[in-house]
Every structure is written in C-alpha cells, then in structure tokens.
Amino acid sequence: MAKRFSKETKEKARAMRASGMTYVDIAAEVGCTATCARYWCDWKARAENHQRMTVNSTSRMNKMQVSPHDKDIIVSLYAFVAQYNEQHGTTYEVDHIVPSRLGGEHSLENLRILPQGINRTGRPKKKE
C-alpha cells in the first residue's frame, strides 16, 4: 500500500524542489522513494498538462464534423488517455483506424488506443 503524506509534507517537498533539490535528495528528506517525490512535486504540471490535452482535444473536435454526443465522448477519451499516461508513465495515443488524411471519420467507430511506438511506426492490420 502506498504511503500517505500530510499536506505539510507534500508542500515541504514541493518547496524543496522549487529550491533546486533533486528528487533523490527530497525523497531522503521526507522518507519516500524518488518516484514518490517526483509524483508529489510535479502534481501541478500534471494537472496543467491534463487541462491542456482536454483543450487541444476540444479545439480539434471543433474543426471536424462530429456529433455533439460523440464530441463529448471523444474529448473524454483523449483526456483519459493523457491522464492514464501521466499516472502510469506510459505513452498511449488515440489513433484513427482509417487515417483522417485518407477520408477516415473522426468517430468512435474509427478510433482506438495504441502504444505510441506502434502508432507512429507500423500500423497493425485494420480489424474488419
């Protein structure tokens, strides 16, 4: 089970990071791992990134013809993938099965989640 920290400990860790301390030094000071220290010190950046991904997804939807119902779900999908990547340190992406440049629709039926390496290098076979 993950160790729980008080609000004061989290703020202390953030202040130490702002002063230039490394995650390893912060971890030794507050009694956790460097990964844990990074998680608590960078929470604001994660929240801002999540907000930015949601805004970018919304502006992308506004440029395409998407039904209002699908638009909300697709924006949520992009936001979910961004949040999942932040929490788990992964690099998944939302991919179009039939690419938009080849006439693929921006609809739920044409979207899937793939690891970044597969999405950007070799496309898996299209499921029919």
Backbone atoms as SQL, in Angstrom:
CREATE TABLE atoms (id INTEGER PRIMARY KEY, chain TEXT, resi INTEGER, resn TEXT, atom TEXT, x REAL, y REAL, z REAL);
INSERT INTO atoms VALUES
  (1, 'A', 1, 'MET', 'N', 0.841, -1.186, 0.000),
  (2, 'A', 1, 'MET', 'CA', 0.000, 0.000, 0.000),
  (3, 'A', 1, 'MET', 'C', 0.881, 1.243, 0.000),
  (4, 'A', 2, 'ALA', 'N', 0.473, 2.223, -0.741),
  (5, 'A', 2, 'ALA', 'CA', 1.246, 3.458, -0.862),
  (6, 'A', 2, 'ALA', 'C', 1.239, 4.223, 0.458),
  (7, 'A', 3, 'LYS', 'N', 2.346, 4.865, 0.746),
  (8, 'A', 3, 'LYS', 'CA', 2.480, 5.667, 1.951),
  (9, 'A', 3, 'LYS', 'C', 1.724, 6.976, 1.761),
  (10, 'A', 4, 'ARG', 'N', 0.986, 7.385, 2.771),
  (11, 'A', 4, 'ARG', 'CA', 0.241, 8.640, 2.699),
  (12, 'A', 4, 'ARG', 'C', 1.030, 9.736, 3.397),
  (13, 'A', 5, 'PHE', 'N', 1.034, 10.898, 2.775),
  (14, 'A', 5, 'PHE', 'CA', 1.749, 12.040, 3.326),
  (15, 'A', 5, 'PHE', 'C', 0.767, 13.142, 3.689),
  (16, 'A', 6, 'SER', 'N', 1.132, 13.888, 4.714),
  (17, 'A', 6, 'SER', 'CA', 0.305, 15.023, 5.112),
  (18, 'A', 6, 'SER', 'C', 0.458, 16.142, 4.093),
  (19, 'A', 7, 'LYS', 'N', -0.456, 17.081, 4.156),
  (20, 'A', 7, 'LYS', 'CA', -0.411, 18.230, 3.266),
  (21, 'A', 7, 'LYS', 'C', 0.885, 19.014, 3.484),
  (22, 'A', 8, 'GLU', 'N', 1.312, 19.114, 4.737),
  (23, 'A', 8, 'GLU', 'CA', 2.534, 19.854, 5.064),
  (24, 'A', 8, 'GLU', 'C', 3.759, 19.184, 4.436),
  (25, 'A', 9, 'THR', 'N', 3.806, 17.845, 4.480),
  (26, 'A', 9, 'THR', 'CA', 4.938, 17.118, 3.900),
  (27, 'A', 9, 'THR', 'C', 4.991, 17.317, 2.399),
  (28, 'A', 10, 'LYS', 'N', 3.836, 17.287, 1.754),
  (29, 'A', 10, 'LYS', 'CA', 3.775, 17.492, 0.305),
  (30, 'A', 10, 'LYS', 'C', 4.240, 18.901, -0.051),
  (31, 'A', 11, 'GLU', 'N', 3.793, 19.886, 0.714),
  (32, 'A', 11, 'GLU', 'CA', 4.204, 21.266, 0.452),
  (33, 'A', 11, 'GLU', 'C', 5.702, 21.453, 0.696),
  (34, 'A', 12, 'LYS', 'N', 6.221, 20.772, 1.724),
  (35, 'A', 12, 'LYS', 'CA', 7.656, 20.833, 2.011),
  (36, 'A', 12, 'LYS', 'C', 8.444, 20.259, 0.831),
  (37, 'A', 13, 'ALA', 'N', 7.980, 19.124, 0.296),
  (38, 'A', 13, 'ALA', 'CA', 8.656, 18.505, -0.846),
  (39, 'A', 13, 'ALA', 'C', 8.624, 19.424, -2.057),
  (40, 'A', 14, 'ARG', 'N', 7.490, 20.081, -2.294),
  (41, 'A', 14, 'ARG', 'CA', 7.381, 20.997, -3.431),
  (42, 'A', 14, 'ARG', 'C', 8.299, 22.199, -3.266),
  (43, 'A', 15, 'ALA', 'N', 8.399, 22.691, -2.021),
  (44, 'A', 15, 'ALA', 'CA', 9.280, 23.833, -1.758),
  (45, 'A', 15, 'ALA', 'C', 10.739, 23.441, -1.971),
  (46, 'A', 16, 'MET', 'N', 11.107, 22.222, -1.542),
  (47, 'A', 16, 'MET', 'CA', 12.486, 21.756, -1.739),
  (48, 'A', 16, 'MET', 'C', 12.790, 21.635, -3.227),
  (49, 'A', 17, 'ARG', 'N', 11.836, 21.147, -4.012),
  (50, 'A', 17, 'ARG', 'CA', 12.043, 21.007, -5.452),
  (51, 'A', 17, 'ARG', 'C', 12.183, 22.383, -6.102),
  (52, 'A', 18, 'ALA', 'N', 11.369, 23.331, -5.652),
  (53, 'A', 18, 'ALA', 'CA', 11.442, 24.695, -6.195),
  (54, 'A', 18, 'ALA', 'C', 12.791, 25.346, -5.887),
  (55, 'A', 19, 'SER', 'N', 13.411, 24.919, -4.766),
  (56, 'A', 19, 'SER', 'CA', 14.718, 25.492, -4.415),
  (57, 'A', 19, 'SER', 'C', 15.863, 24.826, -5.174),
  (58, 'A', 20, 'GLY', 'N', 15.548, 23.775, -5.962),
  (59, 'A', 20, 'GLY', 'CA', 16.571, 23.157, -6.802),
  (60, 'A', 20, 'GLY', 'C', 17.052, 21.794, -6.337),
  (61, 'A', 21, 'MET', 'N', 16.478, 21.252, -5.278),
  (62, 'A', 21, 'MET', 'CA', 16.893, 19.931, -4.812),
  (63, 'A', 21, 'MET', 'C', 16.463, 18.849, -5.804),
  (64, 'A', 22, 'THR', 'N', 17.223, 17.767, -5.851),
  (65, 'A', 22, 'THR', 'CA', 16.871, 16.644, -6.721),
  (66, 'A', 22, 'THR', 'C', 15.801, 15.790, -6.047),
  (67, 'A', 23, 'TYR', 'N', 15.128, 14.975, -6.847),
  (68, 'A', 23, 'TYR', 'CA', 14.102, 14.088, -6.307),
  (69, 'A', 23, 'TYR', 'C', 14.702, 13.104, -5.298),
  (70, 'A', 24, 'VAL', 'N', 15.916, 12.649, -5.552),
  (71, 'A', 24, 'VAL', 'CA', 16.573, 11.698, -4.641),
  (72, 'A', 24, 'VAL', 'C', 16.807, 12.350, -3.281),
  (73, 'A', 25, 'ASP', 'N', 17.281, 13.594, -3.285),
  (74, 'A', 25, 'ASP', 'CA', 17.520, 14.303, -2.028),
  (75, 'A', 25, 'ASP', 'C', 16.209, 14.578, -1.290),
  (76, 'A', 26, 'ILE', 'N', 15.190, 14.941, -2.025),
  (77, 'A', 26, 'ILE', 'CA', 13.880, 15.194, -1.419),
  (78, 'A', 26, 'ILE', 'C', 13.347, 13.915, -0.800),
  (79, 'A', 27, 'ALA', 'N', 13.479, 12.807, -1.526),
  (80, 'A', 27, 'ALA', 'CA', 12.993, 11.517, -1.029),
  (81, 'A', 27, 'ALA', 'C', 13.680, 11.140, 0.277),
  (82, 'A', 28, 'ALA', 'N', 14.985, 11.352, 0.345),
  (83, 'A', 28, 'ALA', 'CA', 15.722, 11.036, 1.566),
  (84, 'A', 28, 'ALA', 'C', 15.249, 11.918, 2.726),
  (85, 'A', 29, 'GLU', 'N', 14.920, 13.148, 2.420),
  (86, 'A', 29, 'GLU', 'CA', 14.498, 14.106, 3.454),
  (87, 'A', 29, 'GLU', 'C', 13.109, 13.788, 4.009),
  (88, 'A', 30, 'VAL', 'N', 12.161, 13.447, 3.130),
  (89, 'A', 30, 'VAL', 'CA', 10.788, 13.217, 3.597),
  (90, 'A', 30, 'VAL', 'C', 10.468, 11.750, 3.843),
  (91, 'A', 31, 'GLY', 'N', 11.379, 10.851, 3.469),
  (92, 'A', 31, 'GLY', 'CA', 11.179, 9.430, 3.759),
  (93, 'A', 31, 'GLY', 'C', 10.314, 8.690, 2.766),
  (94, 'A', 32, 'CYS', 'N', 10.625, 8.841, 1.493),
  (95, 'A', 32, 'CYS', 'CA', 9.894, 8.115, 0.454),
  (96, 'A', 32, 'CYS', 'C', 10.869, 7.781, -0.673),
  (97, 'A', 33, 'THR', 'N', 10.355, 7.277, -1.783),
  (98, 'A', 33, 'THR', 'CA', 11.206, 6.985, -2.933),
  (99, 'A', 33, 'THR', 'C', 11.293, 8.220, -3.826),
  (100, 'A', 34, 'ALA', 'N', 12.267, 8.221, -4.725),
  (101, 'A', 34, 'ALA', 'CA', 12.420, 9.336, -5.656),
  (102, 'A', 34, 'ALA', 'C', 11.201, 9.440, -6.574),
  (103, 'A', 35, 'THR', 'N', 10.627, 8.308, -6.953),
  (104, 'A', 35, 'THR', 'CA', 9.429, 8.305, -7.796),
  (105, 'A', 35, 'THR', 'C', 8.268, 8.975, -7.079),
  (106, 'A', 36, 'CYS', 'N', 8.124, 8.658, -5.802),
  (107, 'A', 36, 'CYS', 'CA', 7.061, 9.260, -4.994),
  (108, 'A', 36, 'CYS', 'C', 7.278, 10.770, -4.875),
  (109, 'A', 37, 'ALA', 'N', 8.519, 11.176, -4.632),
  (110, 'A', 37, 'ALA', 'CA', 8.833, 12.604, -4.513),
  (111, 'A', 37, 'ALA', 'C', 8.507, 13.316, -5.818),
  (112, 'A', 38, 'ARG', 'N', 8.854, 12.703, -6.935),
  (113, 'A', 38, 'ARG', 'CA', 8.561, 13.319, -8.236),
  (114, 'A', 38, 'ARG', 'C', 7.052, 13.456, -8.437),
  (115, 'A', 39, 'TYR', 'N', 6.313, 12.429, -8.038),
  (116, 'A', 39, 'TYR', 'CA', 4.859, 12.456, -8.178),
  (117, 'A', 39, 'TYR', 'C', 4.269, 13.647, -7.428),
  (118, 'A', 40, 'TRP', 'N', 4.651, 13.847, -6.184),
  (119, 'A', 40, 'TRP', 'CA', 4.074, 14.925, -5.386),
  (120, 'A', 40, 'TRP', 'C', 4.599, 16.287, -5.793),
  (121, 'A', 41, 'CYS', 'N', 5.839, 16.349, -6.250),
  (122, 'A', 41, 'CYS', 'CA', 6.405, 17.650, -6.645),
  (123, 'A', 41, 'CYS', 'C', 5.846, 18.137, -7.979),
  (124, 'A', 42, 'ASP', 'N', 5.494, 17.222, -8.854),
  (125, 'A', 42, 'ASP', 'CA', 5.067, 17.592, -10.199),
  (126, 'A', 42, 'ASP', 'C', 3.559, 17.543, -10.404),
  (127, 'A', 43, 'TRP', 'N', 2.791, 17.496, -9.345),
  (128, 'A', 43, 'TRP', 'CA', 1.337, 17.375, -9.475),
  (129, 'A', 43, 'TRP', 'C', 0.728, 18.528, -10.258),
  (130, 'A', 44, 'LYS', 'N', 1.260, 19.736, -10.078),
  (131, 'A', 44, 'LYS', 'CA', 0.697, 20.898, -10.759),
  (132, 'A', 44, 'LYS', 'C', 0.930, 20.803, -12.268),
  (133, 'A', 45, 'ALA', 'N', 2.123, 20.342, -12.662),
  (134, 'A', 45, 'ALA', 'CA', 2.429, 20.186, -14.086),
  (135, 'A', 45, 'ALA', 'C', 1.516, 19.131, -14.706),
  (136, 'A', 46, 'ARG', 'N', 1.250, 18.049, -13.967),
  (137, 'A', 46, 'ARG', 'CA', 0.353, 17.006, -14.476),
  (138, 'A', 46, 'ARG', 'C', -1.048, 17.552, -14.672),
  (139, 'A', 47, 'ALA', 'N', -1.514, 18.332, -13.706),
  (140, 'A', 47, 'ALA', 'CA', -2.863, 18.912, -13.811),
  (141, 'A', 47, 'ALA', 'C', -2.952, 19.876, -14.988),
  (142, 'A', 48, 'GLU', 'N', -1.910, 20.693, -15.183),
  (143, 'A', 48, 'GLU', 'CA', -1.909, 21.637, -16.306),
  (144, 'A', 48, 'GLU', 'C', -1.852, 20.895, -17.636),
  (145, 'A', 49, 'ASN', 'N', -1.071, 19.817, -17.707),
  (146, 'A', 49, 'ASN', 'CA', -0.980, 19.031, -18.930),
  (147, 'A', 49, 'ASN', 'C', -2.328, 18.386, -19.251),
  (148, 'A', 50, 'HIS', 'N', -3.002, 17.882, -18.225),
  (149, 'A', 50, 'HIS', 'CA', -4.315, 17.270, -18.414),
  (150, 'A', 50, 'HIS', 'C', -5.291, 18.308, -18.969),
  (151, 'A', 51, 'GLN', 'N', -5.260, 19.524, -18.406),
  (152, 'A', 51, 'GLN', 'CA', -6.131, 20.594, -18.882),
  (153, 'A', 51, 'GLN', 'C', -5.800, 20.966, -20.321),
  (154, 'A', 52, 'ARG', 'N', -4.498, 21.056, -20.641),
  (155, 'A', 52, 'ARG', 'CA', -4.071, 21.412, -21.993),
  (156, 'A', 52, 'ARG', 'C', -4.518, 20.351, -22.994),
  (157, 'A', 53, 'MET', 'N', -4.402, 19.073, -22.639),
  (158, 'A', 53, 'MET', 'CA', -4.818, 17.997, -23.540),
  (159, 'A', 53, 'MET', 'C', -6.318, 18.074, -23.794),
  (160, 'A', 54, 'THR', 'N', -7.097, 18.388, -22.759),
  (161, 'A', 54, 'THR', 'CA', -8.537, 18.490, -22.924),
  (162, 'A', 54, 'THR', 'C', -8.890, 19.653, -23.850),
  (163, 'A', 55, 'VAL', 'N', -8.219, 20.796, -23.667),
  (164, 'A', 55, 'VAL', 'CA', -8.472, 21.971, -24.518),
  (165, 'A', 55, 'VAL', 'C', -8.066, 21.668, -25.956),
  (166, 'A', 56, 'ASN', 'N', -6.897, 21.042, -26.164),
  (167, 'A', 56, 'ASN', 'CA', -6.449, 20.702, -27.517),
  (168, 'A', 56, 'ASN', 'C', -7.418, 19.745, -28.188),
  (169, 'A', 57, 'SER', 'N', -7.912, 18.772, -27.431),
  (170, 'A', 57, 'SER', 'CA', -8.860, 17.810, -27.992),
  (171, 'A', 57, 'SER', 'C', -10.149, 18.510, -28.392),
  (172, 'A', 58, 'THR', 'N', -10.605, 19.446, -27.567),
  (173, 'A', 58, 'THR', 'CA', -11.835, 20.173, -27.867),
  (174, 'A', 58, 'THR', 'C', -11.668, 21.023, -29.114),
  (175, 'A', 59, 'SER', 'N', -10.528, 21.717, -29.251),
  (176, 'A', 59, 'SER', 'CA', -10.326, 22.554, -30.434),
  (177, 'A', 59, 'SER', 'C', -10.204, 21.684, -31.684),
  (178, 'A', 60, 'ARG', 'N', -9.620, 20.494, -31.549),
  (179, 'A', 60, 'ARG', 'CA', -9.528, 19.572, -32.674),
  (180, 'A', 60, 'ARG', 'C', -10.917, 19.121, -33.100),
  (181, 'A', 61, 'MET', 'N', -11.802, 18.889, -32.125),
  (182, 'A', 61, 'MET', 'CA', -13.167, 18.458, -32.436),
  (183, 'A', 61, 'MET', 'C', -13.932, 19.571, -33.153),
  (184, 'A', 62, 'ASN', 'N', -13.682, 20.827, -32.757),
  (185, 'A', 62, 'ASN', 'CA', -14.408, 21.948, -33.354),
  (186, 'A', 62, 'ASN', 'C', -14.079, 22.102, -34.834),
  (187, 'A', 63, 'LYS', 'N', -12.907, 21.643, -35.268),
  (188, 'A', 63, 'LYS', 'CA', -12.508, 21.757, -36.670),
  (189, 'A', 63, 'LYS', 'C', -13.107, 20.648, -37.527),
  (190, 'A', 64, 'MET', 'N', -13.636, 19.604, -36.892),
  (191, 'A', 64, 'MET', 'CA', -14.157, 18.461, -37.633),
  (192, 'A', 64, 'MET', 'C', -15.661, 18.363, -37.439),
  (193, 'A', 65, 'GLN', 'N', -16.284, 17.663, -38.329),
  (194, 'A', 65, 'GLN', 'CA', -17.720, 17.458, -38.210),
  (195, 'A', 65, 'GLN', 'C', -17.960, 16.246, -37.321),
  (196, 'A', 66, 'VAL', 'N', -18.320, 16.525, -36.077),
  (197, 'A', 66, 'VAL', 'CA', -18.557, 15.469, -35.090),
  (198, 'A', 66, 'VAL', 'C', -19.870, 15.784, -34.405),
  (199, 'A', 67, 'SER', 'N', -20.680, 14.760, -34.188),
  (200, 'A', 67, 'SER', 'CA', -21.939, 14.996, -33.487),
  (201, 'A', 67, 'SER', 'C', -21.645, 15.444, -32.059),
  (202, 'A', 68, 'PRO', 'N', -22.507, 16.277, -31.474),
  (203, 'A', 68, 'PRO', 'CA', -22.259, 16.771, -30.112),
  (204, 'A', 68, 'PRO', 'C', -22.086, 15.635, -29.102),
  (205, 'A', 69, 'HIS', 'N', -22.852, 14.554, -29.262),
  (206, 'A', 69, 'HIS', 'CA', -22.740, 13.418, -28.342),
  (207, 'A', 69, 'HIS', 'C', -21.360, 12.768, -28.467),
  (208, 'A', 70, 'ASP', 'N', -20.945, 12.492, -29.704),
  (209, 'A', 70, 'ASP', 'CA', -19.633, 11.886, -29.924),
  (210, 'A', 70, 'ASP', 'C', -18.512, 12.820, -29.484),
  (211, 'A', 71, 'LYS', 'N', -18.712, 14.121, -29.683),
  (212, 'A', 71, 'LYS', 'CA', -17.684, 15.096, -29.322),
  (213, 'A', 71, 'LYS', 'C', -17.336, 14.990, -27.845),
  (214, 'A', 72, 'ASP', 'N', -18.326, 14.947, -26.977),
  (215, 'A', 72, 'ASP', 'CA', -18.083, 14.846, -25.531),
  (216, 'A', 72, 'ASP', 'C', -17.348, 13.559, -25.183),
  (217, 'A', 73, 'ILE', 'N', -17.745, 12.465, -25.796),
  (218, 'A', 73, 'ILE', 'CA', -17.124, 11.177, -25.508),
  (219, 'A', 73, 'ILE', 'C', -15.689, 11.150, -26.024),
  (220, 'A', 74, 'ILE', 'N', -15.448, 11.683, -27.213),
  (221, 'A', 74, 'ILE', 'CA', -14.103, 11.670, -27.795),
  (222, 'A', 74, 'ILE', 'C', -13.163, 12.568, -26.998),
  (223, 'A', 75, 'VAL', 'N', -13.644, 13.738, -26.579),
  (224, 'A', 75, 'VAL', 'CA', -12.819, 14.612, -25.739),
  (225, 'A', 75, 'VAL', 'C', -12.470, 13.892, -24.444),
  (226, 'A', 76, 'SER', 'N', -13.431, 13.192, -23.865),
  (227, 'A', 76, 'SER', 'CA', -13.175, 12.426, -22.639),
  (228, 'A', 76, 'SER', 'C', -12.155, 11.320, -22.896),
  (229, 'A', 77, 'LEU', 'N', -12.214, 10.701, -24.071),
  (230, 'A', 77, 'LEU', 'CA', -11.259, 9.651, -24.417),
  (231, 'A', 77, 'LEU', 'C', -9.836, 10.200, -24.478),
  (232, 'A', 78, 'TYR', 'N', -9.655, 11.326, -25.158),
  (233, 'A', 78, 'TYR', 'CA', -8.330, 11.951, -25.228),
  (234, 'A', 78, 'TYR', 'C', -7.834, 12.332, -23.828),
  (235, 'A', 79, 'ALA', 'N', -8.721, 12.897, -23.024),
  (236, 'A', 79, 'ALA', 'CA', -8.339, 13.302, -21.665),
  (237, 'A', 79, 'ALA', 'C', -7.988, 12.082, -20.819),
  (238, 'A', 80, 'PHE', 'N', -8.754, 10.985, -20.972),
  (239, 'A', 80, 'PHE', 'CA', -8.473, 9.765, -20.219),
  (240, 'A', 80, 'PHE', 'C', -7.104, 9.208, -20.574),
  (241, 'A', 81, 'VAL', 'N', -6.797, 9.160, -21.868),
  (242, 'A', 81, 'VAL', 'CA', -5.501, 8.628, -22.304),
  (243, 'A', 81, 'VAL', 'C', -4.370, 9.501, -21.762),
  (244, 'A', 82, 'ALA', 'N', -4.529, 10.812, -21.799),
  (245, 'A', 82, 'ALA', 'CA', -3.499, 11.712, -21.267),
  (246, 'A', 82, 'ALA', 'C', -3.306, 11.505, -19.775),
  (247, 'A', 83, 'GLN', 'N', -4.398, 11.377, -19.041),
  (248, 'A', 83, 'GLN', 'CA', -4.315, 11.173, -17.597),
  (249, 'A', 83, 'GLN', 'C', -3.703, 9.811, -17.279),
  (250, 'A', 84, 'TYR', 'N', -4.100, 8.766, -18.010),
  (251, 'A', 84, 'TYR', 'CA', -3.544, 7.430, -17.793),
  (252, 'A', 84, 'TYR', 'C', -2.041, 7.433, -18.031),
  (253, 'A', 85, 'ASN', 'N', -1.610, 8.087, -19.106),
  (254, 'A', 85, 'ASN', 'CA', -0.175, 8.168, -19.404),
  (255, 'A', 85, 'ASN', 'C', 0.580, 8.856, -18.280),
  (256, 'A', 86, 'GLU', 'N', 0.019, 9.930, -17.746),
  (257, 'A', 86, 'GLU', 'CA', 0.678, 10.659, -16.663),
  (258, 'A', 86, 'GLU', 'C', 0.786, 9.800, -15.406),
  (259, 'A', 87, 'GLN', 'N', -0.271, 9.096, -15.070),
  (260, 'A', 87, 'GLN', 'CA', -0.290, 8.307, -13.840),
  (261, 'A', 87, 'GLN', 'C', 0.589, 7.073, -13.916),
  (262, 'A', 88, 'HIS', 'N', 0.678, 6.474, -15.099),
  (263, 'A', 88, 'HIS', 'CA', 1.382, 5.201, -15.234),
  (264, 'A', 88, 'HIS', 'C', 2.701, 5.298, -15.995),
  (265, 'A', 89, 'GLY', 'N', 3.052, 6.477, -16.445),
  (266, 'A', 89, 'GLY', 'CA', 4.308, 6.654, -17.168),
  (267, 'A', 89, 'GLY', 'C', 4.340, 5.947, -18.510),
  (268, 'A', 90, 'THR', 'N', 3.188, 5.831, -19.151),
  (269, 'A', 90, 'THR', 'CA', 3.098, 5.155, -20.439),
  (270, 'A', 90, 'THR', 'C', 2.954, 6.184, -21.559),
  (271, 'A', 91, 'THR', 'N', 2.960, 5.698, -22.789),
  (272, 'A', 91, 'THR', 'CA', 2.814, 6.593, -23.942),
  (273, 'A', 91, 'THR', 'C', 1.790, 6.029, -24.927),
  (274, 'A', 92, 'TYR', 'N', 0.545, 5.959, -24.487),
  (275, 'A', 92, 'TYR', 'CA', -0.529, 5.537, -25.383),
  (276, 'A', 92, 'TYR', 'C', -1.063, 6.756, -26.129),
  (277, 'A', 93, 'GLU', 'N', -1.634, 6.515, -27.301),
  (278, 'A', 93, 'GLU', 'CA', -2.210, 7.587, -28.104),
  (279, 'A', 93, 'GLU', 'C', -3.543, 7.132, -28.681),
  (280, 'A', 94, 'VAL', 'N', -4.395, 8.096, -28.973),
  (281, 'A', 94, 'VAL', 'CA', -5.646, 7.809, -29.671),
  (282, 'A', 94, 'VAL', 'C', -5.316, 7.806, -31.164),
  (283, 'A', 95, 'ASP', 'N', -5.688, 6.744, -31.844),
  (284, 'A', 95, 'ASP', 'CA', -5.330, 6.549, -33.250),
  (285, 'A', 95, 'ASP', 'C', -6.591, 6.386, -34.097),
  (286, 'A', 96, 'HIS', 'N', -6.525, 6.889, -35.314),
  (287, 'A', 96, 'HIS', 'CA', -7.603, 6.661, -36.284),
  (288, 'A', 96, 'HIS', 'C', -7.312, 5.362, -37.033),
  (289, 'A', 97, 'ILE', 'N', -8.266, 4.466, -37.094),
  (290, 'A', 97, 'ILE', 'CA', -8.091, 3.210, -37.828),
  (291, 'A', 97, 'ILE', 'C', -7.897, 3.527, -39.309),
  (292, 'A', 98, 'VAL', 'N', -8.808, 4.308, -39.868),
  (293, 'A', 98, 'VAL', 'CA', -8.637, 4.839, -41.224),
  (294, 'A', 98, 'VAL', 'C', -8.198, 6.289, -41.025),
  (295, 'A', 99, 'PRO', 'N', -6.957, 6.637, -41.399),
  (296, 'A', 99, 'PRO', 'CA', -6.445, 7.988, -41.143),
  (297, 'A', 99, 'PRO', 'C', -7.335, 9.085, -41.715),
  (298, 'A', 100, 'SER', 'N', -7.376, 10.203, -41.011),
  (299, 'A', 100, 'SER', 'CA', -8.194, 11.349, -41.452),
  (300, 'A', 100, 'SER', 'C', -7.783, 11.808, -42.837),
  (301, 'A', 101, 'ARG', 'N', -6.483, 11.794, -43.117),
  (302, 'A', 101, 'ARG', 'CA', -5.997, 12.265, -44.421),
  (303, 'A', 101, 'ARG', 'C', -6.450, 11.365, -45.565),
  (304, 'A', 102, 'LEU', 'N', -6.896, 10.138, -45.237),
  (305, 'A', 102, 'LEU', 'CA', -7.405, 9.218, -46.257),
  (306, 'A', 102, 'LEU', 'C', -8.923, 9.137, -46.224),
  (307, 'A', 103, 'GLY', 'N', -9.546, 10.111, -45.568),
  (308, 'A', 103, 'GLY', 'CA', -11.002, 10.163, -45.543),
  (309, 'A', 103, 'GLY', 'C', -11.638, 9.493, -44.342),
  (310, 'A', 104, 'GLY', 'N', -10.842, 9.075, -43.373),
  (311, 'A', 104, 'GLY', 'CA', -11.394, 8.442, -42.178),
  (312, 'A', 104, 'GLY', 'C', -12.164, 9.439, -41.328),
  (313, 'A', 105, 'GLU', 'N', -13.278, 8.990, -40.800),
  (314, 'A', 105, 'GLU', 'CA', -14.112, 9.863, -39.983),
  (315, 'A', 105, 'GLU', 'C', -13.537, 10.000, -38.582),
  (316, 'A', 106, 'HIS', 'N', -13.874, 11.108, -37.952),
  (317, 'A', 106, 'HIS', 'CA', -13.488, 11.306, -36.560),
  (318, 'A', 106, 'HIS', 'C', -14.673, 10.867, -35.706),
  (319, 'A', 107, 'SER', 'N', -14.851, 9.539, -35.621),
  (320, 'A', 107, 'SER', 'CA', -15.974, 8.972, -34.881),
  (321, 'A', 107, 'SER', 'C', -15.453, 7.875, -33.965),
  (322, 'A', 108, 'LEU', 'N', -16.280, 7.490, -33.019),
  (323, 'A', 108, 'LEU', 'CA', -15.874, 6.454, -32.068),
  (324, 'A', 108, 'LEU', 'C', -15.535, 5.138, -32.767),
  (325, 'A', 109, 'GLU', 'N', -16.243, 4.839, -33.833),
  (326, 'A', 109, 'GLU', 'CA', -16.013, 3.589, -34.547),
  (327, 'A', 109, 'GLU', 'C', -14.664, 3.566, -35.247),
  (328, 'A', 110, 'ASN', 'N', -14.068, 4.739, -35.486),
  (329, 'A', 110, 'ASN', 'CA', -12.812, 4.824, -36.216),
  (330, 'A', 110, 'ASN', 'C', -11.621, 5.138, -35.292),
  (331, 'A', 111, 'LEU', 'N', -11.840, 5.102, -33.979),
  (332, 'A', 111, 'LEU', 'CA', -10.765, 5.406, -33.040),
  (333, 'A', 111, 'LEU', 'C', -10.386, 4.180, -32.228),
  (334, 'A', 112, 'ARG', 'N', -9.115, 4.125, -31.856),
  (335, 'A', 112, 'ARG', 'CA', -8.623, 3.071, -30.978),
  (336, 'A', 112, 'ARG', 'C', -7.428, 3.631, -30.206),
  (337, 'A', 113, 'ILE', 'N', -7.050, 2.947, -29.149),
  (338, 'A', 113, 'ILE', 'CA', -5.915, 3.371, -28.337),
  (339, 'A', 113, 'ILE', 'C', -4.761, 2.415, -28.614),
  (340, 'A', 114, 'LEU', 'N', -3.606, 2.997, -28.981),
  (341, 'A', 114, 'LEU', 'CA', -2.425, 2.208, -29.299),
  (342, 'A', 114, 'LEU', 'C', -1.207, 2.758, -28.564),
  (343, 'A', 115, 'PRO', 'N', -0.203, 1.901, -28.301),
  (344, 'A', 115, 'PRO', 'CA', 1.063, 2.428, -27.788),
  (345, 'A', 115, 'PRO', 'C', 1.690, 3.341, -28.833),
  (346, 'A', 116, 'GLN', 'N', 2.378, 4.377, -28.387),
  (347, 'A', 116, 'GLN', 'CA', 2.950, 5.369, -29.283),
  (348, 'A', 116, 'GLN', 'C', 3.878, 4.741, -30.320),
  (349, 'A', 117, 'GLY', 'N', 4.691, 3.778, -29.923),
  (350, 'A', 117, 'GLY', 'CA', 5.627, 3.152, -30.853),
  (351, 'A', 117, 'GLY', 'C', 4.933, 2.479, -32.022),
  (352, 'A', 118, 'ILE', 'N', 3.833, 1.806, -31.761),
  (353, 'A', 118, 'ILE', 'CA', 3.087, 1.136, -32.830),
  (354, 'A', 118, 'ILE', 'C', 2.358, 2.175, -33.678),
  (355, 'A', 119, 'ASN', 'N', 1.780, 3.167, -33.035),
  (356, 'A', 119, 'ASN', 'CA', 1.012, 4.178, -33.762),
  (357, 'A', 119, 'ASN', 'C', 1.892, 4.969, -34.724),
  (358, 'A', 120, 'ARG', 'N', 3.125, 5.242, -34.344),
  (359, 'A', 120, 'ARG', 'CA', 3.970, 6.112, -35.168),
  (360, 'A', 120, 'ARG', 'C', 4.876, 5.364, -36.135),
  (361, 'A', 121, 'THR', 'N', 5.066, 4.072, -35.946),
  (362, 'A', 121, 'THR', 'CA', 5.968, 3.346, -36.842),
  (363, 'A', 121, 'THR', 'C', 5.214, 2.389, -37.752),
  (364, 'A', 122, 'GLY', 'N', 4.661, 1.353, -37.195),
  (365, 'A', 122, 'GLY', 'CA', 3.972, 0.380, -38.031),
  (366, 'A', 122, 'GLY', 'C', 2.543, 0.209, -37.579),
  (367, 'A', 123, 'ARG', 'N', 1.638, 0.347, -38.492),
  (368, 'A', 123, 'ARG', 'CA', 0.233, 0.212, -38.153),
  (369, 'A', 123, 'ARG', 'C', -0.174, -1.260, -38.123),
  (370, 'A', 124, 'PRO', 'N', -0.863, -1.672, -37.065),
  (371, 'A', 124, 'PRO', 'CA', -1.408, -3.025, -37.062),
  (372, 'A', 124, 'PRO', 'C', -2.497, -3.149, -38.119),
  (373, 'A', 125, 'LYS', 'N', -2.775, -4.362, -38.519),
  (374, 'A', 125, 'LYS', 'CA', -3.810, -4.589, -39.529),
  (375, 'A', 125, 'LYS', 'C', -5.147, -4.082, -39.043),
  (376, 'A', 126, 'LYS', 'N', -5.902, -3.487, -39.963),
  (377, 'A', 126, 'LYS', 'CA', -7.219, -2.969, -39.647),
  (378, 'A', 126, 'LYS', 'C', -8.185, -4.120, -39.384),
  (379, 'A', 127, 'LYS', 'N', -8.937, -4.029, -38.283),
  (380, 'A', 127, 'LYS', 'CA', -9.935, -5.046, -37.976),
  (381, 'A', 127, 'LYS', 'C', -11.181, -4.781, -38.797),
  (382, 'A', 128, 'GLU', 'N', -11.728, -5.825, -39.388),
  (383, 'A', 128, 'GLU', 'CA', -12.917, -5.652, -40.221),
  (384, 'A', 128, 'GLU', 'C', -14.094, -6.357, -39.617);
